């Protein structure tokens, strides 16, 4: 499993403690984006302390970011999200460049449309060796687990209460104008 902090870690000690706890029940493949975007120094320090790869996700938006990651030894893996880096061509270029620099790459895109997820899956299958988060996922709705694959993605039906509330707000704003 990749433990994704989404920039929320507060200290190396916190990450180390959580890593030990998680290892009791799962194999940890990487620690993803524990610290804030652009904070390559803390990522590098953590990478030197742990025996699993550190991965940069939100902090990778351009070739310049990749250069900083390498120069600071901030990570040995990156998550390339085509929508974040400017499209498929830029994503492919970053993946190729990372490989040349000795950095493992994988493709991300959890919230993309079904079409984008299938295109990104093709990209991942053609140029990365690491697992990518583009598979069918389970969605919890009404306290049940429901798997709704749609072209390698998932769909969520809005709750009726939310739709009714949105409709009332829409009617109110139209009648008030």
Backbone as CSV, one residue per row, in Angstrom:
resi,resn,N_x,N_y,N_z,CA_x,CA_y,CA_z,C_x,C_y,C_z
1,UNK,0.826,-1.172,0.000,0.000,0.000,0.000,0.875,1.242,0.000
2,UNK,0.377,2.277,-0.623,1.026,3.586,-0.563,0.260,4.400,0.468
3,UNK,0.964,4.895,1.464,0.345,5.702,2.509,0.395,7.152,2.043
4,UNK,-0.767,7.695,1.698,-0.858,9.037,1.123,-1.272,10.040,2.195
5,UNK,-0.363,10.934,2.523,-0.627,11.945,3.544,-1.323,13.189,2.988
6,UNK,-1.278,13.391,1.691,-1.880,14.592,1.100,-1.444,15.861,1.840
7,UNK,-0.157,15.962,2.129,0.458,17.141,2.757,0.064,17.343,4.214
8,UNK,-0.396,16.305,4.907,-0.926,16.506,6.256,-0.010,16.080,7.400
9,UNK,1.146,15.509,7.111,2.032,15.085,8.207,2.557,16.304,8.954
10,UNK,2.670,16.145,10.265,3.146,17.267,11.072,4.599,17.117,11.506
11,UNK,5.125,15.873,11.470,6.515,15.664,11.877,7.014,14.316,11.370
12,UNK,8.342,14.180,11.358,8.928,12.888,11.009,8.502,11.830,12.025
13,UNK,8.467,12.192,13.278,8.070,11.251,14.328,6.673,10.694,14.099
14,UNK,5.760,11.559,13.701,4.400,11.114,13.403,4.412,10.084,12.275
15,UNK,5.139,10.362,11.202,5.206,9.448,10.068,5.850,8.128,10.484
16,UNK,6.940,8.197,11.241,7.622,6.982,11.684,6.711,6.111,12.550
17,UNK,5.981,6.725,13.466,5.054,5.986,14.331,3.952,5.331,13.504
18,UNK,3.370,6.100,12.586,2.297,5.555,11.761,2.811,4.465,10.826
19,UNK,4.007,4.634,10.306,4.603,3.619,9.441,4.725,2.294,10.196
20,UNK,5.206,2.345,11.430,5.338,1.122,12.238,3.981,0.474,12.502
21,UNK,2.980,1.287,12.807,1.642,0.737,13.069,1.058,0.090,11.813
22,UNK,1.189,0.748,10.684,0.635,0.217,9.438,1.344,-1.060,9.036
23,UNK,2.640,-1.121,9.265,3.408,-2.322,8.909,2.957,-3.566,9.682
24,UNK,2.253,-3.384,10.766,1.742,-4.538,11.513,0.642,-5.259,10.733
25,UNK,-0.006,-4.540,9.822,-1.145,-5.136,9.104,-1.005,-5.106,7.583
26,UNK,-0.035,-4.369,7.064,0.099,-4.253,5.609,1.543,-3.983,5.217
27,UNK,1.850,-4.273,3.976,3.157,-3.945,3.419,3.090,-2.533,2.858
28,UNK,3.993,-1.690,3.273,4.012,-0.301,2.811,4.992,-0.189,1.653
29,UNK,4.472,0.213,0.488,5.299,0.364,-0.710,5.935,1.739,-0.786
30,UNK,5.275,2.747,-0.199,5.798,4.117,-0.242,5.005,5.004,0.707
31,UNK,5.621,6.119,1.050,4.963,7.195,1.792,4.792,8.335,0.789
32,UNK,3.539,8.723,0.546,3.278,9.725,-0.494,2.939,11.091,0.103
33,UNK,3.648,12.101,-0.384,3.436,13.519,-0.102,3.095,13.807,1.359
34,UNK,4.024,13.481,2.280,3.724,13.775,3.676,3.691,15.272,3.985
35,UNK,4.560,16.048,3.338,4.677,17.468,3.688,4.170,18.372,2.569
36,UNK,4.109,19.652,2.875,3.553,20.645,1.951,4.246,20.647,0.592
37,UNK,3.485,21.069,-0.398,4.015,21.241,-1.752,5.196,22.202,-1.707
38,UNK,6.281,21.822,-2.346,7.471,22.665,-2.401,8.431,22.466,-1.246
39,UNK,8.036,21.725,-0.230,8.892,21.492,0.936,9.740,20.247,0.681
40,UNK,10.710,20.377,-0.202,11.551,19.242,-0.568,12.569,18.894,0.516
41,UNK,12.902,19.848,1.355,13.890,19.612,2.413,13.364,18.605,3.443
42,UNK,12.123,18.803,3.920,11.554,17.858,4.883,11.344,16.487,4.250
43,UNK,10.945,16.471,2.980,10.794,15.180,2.287,12.139,14.453,2.209
44,UNK,13.199,15.187,1.900,14.535,14.583,1.799,14.996,14.038,3.149
45,UNK,14.743,14.795,4.213,15.140,14.333,5.544,14.392,13.051,5.898
46,UNK,13.085,13.016,5.617,12.301,11.816,5.897,12.791,10.639,5.052
47,UNK,13.086,10.897,3.786,13.558,9.831,2.891,14.828,9.187,3.441
48,UNK,15.660,9.982,4.094,16.903,9.439,4.666,16.641,8.628,5.940
49,UNK,15.487,8.842,6.574,15.173,8.166,7.837,14.441,6.838,7.666
50,UNK,13.753,6.655,6.546,12.915,5.468,6.398,13.445,4.540,5.307
51,UNK,13.020,3.296,5.391,13.502,2.300,4.435,12.479,1.985,3.338
52,UNK,11.477,2.831,3.182,10.547,2.723,2.055,10.649,4.014,1.243
53,UNK,10.310,3.970,-0.033,10.421,5.182,-0.851,9.479,6.290,-0.386
54,UNK,9.930,7.513,-0.550,9.062,8.679,-0.405,8.639,9.050,-1.821
55,UNK,7.367,9.348,-1.968,6.831,9.735,-3.274,6.283,11.152,-3.199
56,UNK,6.490,11.899,-4.258,5.922,13.245,-4.364,4.727,13.169,-5.314
57,UNK,3.618,13.738,-4.893,2.381,13.722,-5.675,1.962,15.161,-5.967
58,UNK,1.297,15.806,-5.013,0.837,17.181,-5.221,1.973,18.132,-5.569
59,UNK,3.168,17.823,-5.138,4.328,18.687,-5.373,4.939,18.562,-6.759
60,UNK,4.400,17.690,-7.607,4.928,17.545,-8.962,3.945,18.157,-9.953
61,UNK,4.323,19.331,-10.480,3.484,20.022,-11.456,4.219,20.340,-12.741
62,UNK,5.550,20.213,-12.717,6.334,20.626,-13.888,7.705,19.954,-13.893
63,UNK,8.415,20.139,-15.002,9.790,19.633,-15.102,10.682,20.310,-14.064
64,UNK,10.411,21.550,-13.758,11.191,22.267,-12.737,11.030,21.598,-11.379
65,UNK,9.794,21.197,-11.036,9.573,20.487,-9.772,10.360,19.178,-9.752
66,UNK,10.362,18.452,-10.871,11.119,17.201,-10.937,12.608,17.456,-10.707
67,UNK,13.123,18.511,-11.287,14.537,18.873,-11.083,14.814,19.145,-9.610
68,UNK,13.927,19.891,-8.942,14.105,20.182,-7.511,14.032,18.899,-6.679
69,UNK,13.111,18.012,-7.021,12.970,16.747,-6.299,14.279,15.964,-6.373
70,UNK,14.848,15.884,-7.565,16.104,15.151,-7.762,17.263,15.855,-7.066
71,UNK,17.387,17.155,-7.254,18.494,17.901,-6.649,18.488,17.846,-5.121
72,UNK,17.309,17.781,-4.523,17.206,17.730,-3.063,17.168,16.298,-2.531
73,UNK,17.128,15.306,-3.419,16.945,13.899,-3.011,15.697,13.763,-2.154
74,UNK,14.638,14.457,-2.579,13.399,14.510,-1.816,12.538,13.268,-1.969
75,UNK,12.735,12.498,-3.037,11.884,11.330,-3.273,12.553,10.396,-4.263
76,UNK,12.147,9.144,-4.192,12.608,8.184,-5.196,11.459,7.707,-6.069
77,UNK,10.272,8.286,-5.830,9.097,7.997,-6.649,8.315,9.284,-6.863
78,UNK,7.567,9.318,-7.979,6.667,10.444,-8.237,5.339,9.909,-8.763
79,UNK,4.278,10.629,-8.444,2.951,10.340,-8.980,2.643,11.416,-10.015
80,UNK,2.541,11.002,-11.266,2.282,11.941,-12.357,0.786,11.931,-12.651
81,UNK,0.164,13.084,-12.515,-1.254,13.226,-12.839,-1.354,14.120,-14.073
82,UNK,-1.753,13.550,-15.207,-1.796,14.330,-16.451,-2.552,15.652,-16.331
83,UNK,-3.658,15.657,-15.614,-4.429,16.904,-15.471,-3.640,17.963,-14.715
84,UNK,-2.777,17.567,-13.798,-2.000,18.514,-13.011,-0.783,19.036,-13.762
85,UNK,-0.199,18.206,-14.637,1.061,18.587,-15.287,0.870,19.155,-16.690
86,UNK,-0.364,19.350,-17.119,-0.596,19.996,-18.410,-0.934,19.056,-19.552
87,UNK,-1.367,17.845,-19.248,-1.823,16.936,-20.290,-0.944,15.719,-20.491
88,UNK,-1.363,14.901,-21.458,-0.691,13.625,-21.700,0.739,13.776,-22.184
89,UNK,0.984,14.716,-23.072,2.347,14.890,-23.599,3.310,15.282,-22.480
90,UNK,2.897,16.219,-21.632,3.751,16.615,-20.504,3.921,15.462,-19.522
91,UNK,2.865,14.708,-19.296,2.956,13.569,-18.380,3.963,12.556,-18.910
92,UNK,3.874,12.236,-20.190,4.799,11.258,-20.782,6.246,11.761,-20.700
93,UNK,6.438,13.051,-20.964,7.780,13.639,-20.890,8.334,13.547,-19.469
94,UNK,7.512,13.866,-18.460,7.963,13.786,-17.066,8.286,12.346,-16.672
95,UNK,7.473,11.404,-17.115,7.720,9.991,-16.802,9.051,9.553,-17.414
96,UNK,9.276,9.899,-18.679,10.533,9.534,-19.343,11.728,10.191,-18.658
97,UNK,11.585,11.464,-18.322,12.682,12.180,-17.667,12.977,11.602,-16.285
98,UNK,11.910,11.270,-15.550,12.098,10.666,-14.227,12.850,9.350,-14.356
99,UNK,12.470,8.532,-15.307,13.152,7.248,-15.510,14.631,7.476,-15.776
100,UNK,14.943,8.464,-16.634,16.342,8.779,-16.943,17.117,9.233,-15.703
101,UNK,16.406,9.841,-14.756,17.033,10.346,-13.533,17.011,9.325,-12.393
102,UNK,16.486,8.133,-12.652,16.453,7.094,-11.632,15.295,7.195,-10.659
103,UNK,14.254,7.916,-11.041,13.075,8.079,-10.192,11.950,7.212,-10.760
104,UNK,11.339,6.378,-9.927,10.194,5.565,-10.362,8.966,6.468,-10.491
105,UNK,8.148,6.190,-11.489,6.944,6.997,-11.714,5.720,6.102,-11.797
106,UNK,4.613,6.634,-11.338,3.323,5.982,-11.525,2.321,7.055,-11.884
107,UNK,1.183,6.643,-12.446,0.186,7.585,-12.939,-0.980,7.627,-11.964
108,UNK,-1.405,8.833,-11.638,-2.541,9.017,-10.746,-3.677,9.710,-11.444
109,UNK,-4.799,9.719,-10.799,-5.952,10.392,-11.380,-7.259,9.889,-10.815
110,UNK,-7.346,9.811,-9.507,-8.504,9.226,-8.846,-9.815,9.918,-9.205
111,UNK,-9.859,11.231,-9.352,-11.110,11.938,-9.544,-11.410,12.309,-10.995
112,UNK,-10.652,11.783,-11.944,-10.910,12.085,-13.336,-12.157,11.364,-13.842
113,UNK,-12.655,11.810,-14.989,-13.832,11.202,-15.610,-13.516,9.776,-16.057
114,UNK,-14.543,8.985,-16.342,-14.293,7.629,-16.833,-13.426,7.617,-18.095
115,UNK,-13.668,8.538,-19.015,-12.861,8.594,-20.238,-11.403,8.910,-19.904
116,UNK,-11.184,9.918,-19.074,-9.813,10.296,-18.710,-9.113,9.159,-17.980
117,UNK,-9.822,8.472,-17.099,-9.209,7.349,-16.385,-8.774,6.255,-17.357
118,UNK,-9.580,5.976,-18.387,-9.162,4.939,-19.325,-7.984,5.401,-20.178
119,UNK,-7.940,6.671,-20.536,-6.790,7.194,-21.281,-5.543,7.148,-20.399
120,UNK,-5.674,7.551,-19.145,-4.538,7.538,-18.217,-4.073,6.109,-17.947
121,UNK,-5.023,5.175,-17.918,-4.636,3.773,-17.739,-3.787,3.302,-18.919
122,UNK,-4.152,3.718,-20.123,-3.348,3.365,-21.308,-1.951,3.963,-21.198
123,UNK,-1.868,5.198,-20.744,-0.564,5.832,-20.532,0.259,5.014,-19.532
124,UNK,-0.359,4.670,-18.413,0.352,3.904,-17.379,0.817,2.553,-17.925
125,UNK,-0.042,1.875,-18.642,0.318,0.555,-19.170,1.441,0.630,-20.194
126,UNK,1.556,1.784,-20.862,2.567,1.900,-21.908,3.926,2.381,-21.415
127,UNK,3.984,2.993,-20.218,5.278,3.594,-19.872,5.689,3.566,-18.409
128,UNK,4.923,2.966,-17.521,5.374,2.886,-16.126,5.355,1.442,-15.638
129,UNK,6.220,1.149,-14.684,6.275,-0.187,-14.100,5.577,-0.261,-12.745
130,UNK,5.376,0.873,-12.125,4.754,0.911,-10.800,3.239,0.825,-10.920
131,UNK,2.569,0.267,-9.911,1.098,0.265,-9.921,0.578,1.690,-9.902
132,UNK,-0.502,1.932,-10.618,-1.108,3.262,-10.675,-2.521,3.198,-10.111
133,UNK,-3.007,4.329,-9.588,-4.328,4.305,-8.946,-5.443,4.605,-9.945
134,UNK,-5.564,3.745,-10.932,-6.548,3.943,-11.993,-7.500,2.760,-12.130
135,UNK,-7.585,1.936,-11.111,-8.432,0.755,-11.196,-9.842,1.064,-10.703
136,UNK,-10.721,0.094,-10.888,-12.083,0.220,-10.396,-12.036,0.264,-8.877
137,UNK,-12.834,1.135,-8.288,-12.846,1.275,-6.832,-14.243,1.032,-6.291
138,UNK,-14.312,0.689,-5.003,-15.603,0.540,-4.333,-16.020,1.881,-3.761
139,UNK,-17.305,2.170,-3.860,-17.843,3.427,-3.358,-18.842,3.102,-2.257
140,UNK,-18.696,3.732,-1.097,-19.656,3.521,-0.005,-20.808,4.503,-0.179
141,UNK,-22.016,3.933,-0.132,-23.212,4.759,-0.244,-24.287,4.093,0.601
142,UNK,-24.930,4.842,1.433,-25.996,4.326,2.286,-25.538,3.122,3.116
143,UNK,-24.327,3.215,3.680,-23.755,2.177,4.532,-23.573,0.828,3.852
144,UNK,-23.567,0.807,2.536,-23.308,-0.427,1.801,-22.127,-0.204,0.887
145,UNK,-21.399,-1.272,0.586,-20.316,-1.174,-0.382,-20.894,-1.537,-1.731
146,UNK,-20.676,-0.663,-2.680,-21.223,-0.892,-4.014,-20.135,-0.618,-5.038
147,UNK,-19.854,-1.586,-5.861,-18.855,-1.408,-6.902,-19.570,-1.061,-8.183
148,UNK,-19.298,0.128,-8.715,-19.971,0.588,-9.910,-18.946,0.936,-10.966
149,UNK,-18.375,-0.070,-11.634,-17.379,0.244,-12.656,-18.020,0.873,-13.890
150,UNK,-17.441,1.946,-14.346,-17.881,2.596,-15.570,-16.618,2.957,-16.342
151,UNK,-16.293,2.172,-17.335,-15.080,2.415,-18.114,-13.866,2.648,-17.210
152,UNK,-13.626,1.728,-16.297,-12.480,1.770,-15.379,-12.570,2.901,-14.364
153,UNK,-13.768,3.369,-14.076,-13.934,4.419,-13.094,-15.082,4.041,-12.167
154,UNK,-15.692,5.037,-11.529,-16.828,4.767,-10.669,-17.789,5.935,-10.758
155,UNK,-19.006,5.695,-10.357,-20.006,6.752,-10.366,-20.630,6.880,-8.999
156,UNK,-21.009,8.073,-8.635,-21.684,8.315,-7.360,-22.982,9.040,-7.668
157,UNK,-24.072,8.505,-7.150,-25.373,9.136,-7.345,-25.608,10.099,-6.188
158,UNK,-25.898,11.373,-6.469,-26.116,12.320,-5.368,-27.311,11.908,-4.511
159,UNK,-27.218,12.159,-3.220,-28.312,11.842,-2.305,-29.521,12.696,-2.640
160,UNK,-30.711,12.096,-2.547,-31.956,12.804,-2.844,-32.133,14.053,-2.009
161,UNK,-31.726,13.990,-0.745,-31.840,15.151,0.155,-31.018,16.314,-0.382
162,UNK,-29.798,16.026,-0.867,-28.942,17.082,-1.401,-29.551,17.680,-2.662
163,UNK,-30.101,16.831,-3.527,-30.722,17.336,-4.752,-31.928,18.208,-4.438
164,UNK,-32.743,17.762,-3.489,-33.924,18.547,-3.098,-33.501,19.886,-2.514
165,UNK,-32.458,19.873,-1.683,-31.955,21.110,-1.085,-31.438,22.060,-2.163
166,UNK,-30.686,21.526,-3.113,-30.162,22.353,-4.203,-31.299,22.906,-5.044
167,UNK,-32.324,22.105,-5.270,-33.463,22.566,-6.068,-34.195,23.699,-5.346
168,UNK,-34.396,23.558,-4.001,-35.065,24.629,-3.227,-34.248,25.922,-3.316
169,UNK,-32.920,25.824,-3.173,-32.070,27.014,-3.262,-32.185,27.652,-4.642
170,UNK,-32.242,26.828,-5.665,-32.366,27.342,-7.030,-33.679,28.073,-7.216
171,UNK,-34.773,27.496,-6.718,-36.096,28.126,-6.832,-36.108,29.430,-6.062
172,UNK,-35.539,29.452,-4.841,-35.491,30.676,-4.039,-34.700,31.777,-4.752
173,UNK,-33.570,31.456,-5.306,-32.758,32.504,-5.930,-33.416,33.028,-7.195
174,UNK,-34.160,32.183,-7.914,-34.852,32.645,-9.119,-36.016,33.529,-8.717
175,UNK,-36.790,33.160,-7.666,-37.951,33.948,-7.261,-37.543,35.260,-6.603
176,UNK,-36.347,35.314,-6.027,-35.882,36.540,-5.384,-35.365,37.569,-6.380
177,UNK,-35.022,37.139,-7.607,-34.443,38.095,-8.542,-35.439,38.790,-9.390
